[in-house]
Amino acid sequence: MDAHTSNIESIDITKIREEFPILLRKISGQPIAYFDNAATSQKPLSVINAISEYYETINSNVHRGIHTLSEEATEAYENSREKVRRFINAQSSGEIVFTKGTTDGINLVASSFGTNVVGEGDEVIISEMEHHSNLVPWQNLCESRRAKLKYIPVNDKGELMMDEFRTMINEKTKLISVVYVSNSLGTVNPISEIIEIAHSFNIPVLVDAAQAAPHMKIDVSTLDCDFLAFSGHKMYGPTGIGILYGKEKHLESMPPYQFGGEMIKSVTYDNTVFNVLPYKFEAGTPNIAGAIVLGTAVDFMERLGHENIHNREMELLAHANKLFSEIGDIRIIGTAENKTSLISFIINGIHPYDTGSILDNFGIAVRTGFHCTQPLIEQRFKLPGTVRASFAFYNTFEEIDRLAAGIRKVKSMLL
Ligand code: PLP
């Protein structure tokens, strides 16, 4: 049966964990409790094996050769693009551009589309909770075009202030770029509403879906977003591969981002005719193995089923919230109604870095610091950093018990 249609009924965690060999590792003599999933997820055997299988059986350059290996590699590469198209429900595979990841996709849009539409005196809107990947490219664009960058404010719960957002839009607004799910707060933003409002003013919207892709079903046709970017490595796939979705009408109108092989149709000494979509945006030899194995990661997620993943992760989050509420001296940063399975916190009086280092001694992997959202943590929340525990469906209740016990130990050692 097609992996697409064979969702399991519910996740058997013990069995699924066996598909992730790294979860058997010990750190400081303890089984690893991996809570840094928002930075990168662990990889199942199907993904790990698909990488060596590619190199063992069909390694060759794509779109160039007439020999069998090249044809097989090209077919696998394009099959994966089609899988991704279906995964996010895009209209055509020409709208699916393979990139290095979310950062690469956003930079592509900022450099190409941004330069086309943003001029002197214009405005771009992002939010106060953006990852540096969805902030610095726009800062740079606005600086070079003498345009203004505006930030949708965030309330104390870590939610976008939508009334403020509505008042920020005017005839100078040329583009809105917003994160779907915050990597530091876990907030799921009302992205459909943002797109609807923006479109009522004919303003295009880019969605940073880096943290949405691992946790929820993305449907670009229903969302009606203009661009959407995500990374393979956060959704159980390899590093160095990602996707930029763009509406065909935009991608057609945009100049190439990089120039060279693959992205051309014909070249003379005098000029070049660019290739059709999506190849116009895929200059040079791509990450062929990464692109093909991203398709394997899509298969894996579809086998589990979005609903199963969501339900499991919400149970883990509820368990963690309950335990955290009993510990005391903990402040959770990001208490939005609609959240993914992530808790950002500080223990009052203890630097996040100290908490993270001690937890590592117990085999517990959390992230500490600004999480690539320095303005949000430092300027908006006035903190030196947070500790972030981000859960994936393969985490267990017992691991979260260990996290809570670890936090109690940190408190007893340092307070
Ligand atoms: N946007 C968000 C919300 C993220 O969480 C991340 C990575 O942490 C990125 C963008 C950048 O992703 P990548 O480093 O894979 O390009």
Residues whose N, C-alpha, C, O or C-beta is under 5 A from the ligand:
A	BS01	PLP	A38 A39 G101 T102 T103 D104 H131 S133 V179 V181 N183 D208 A210 Q211 S231
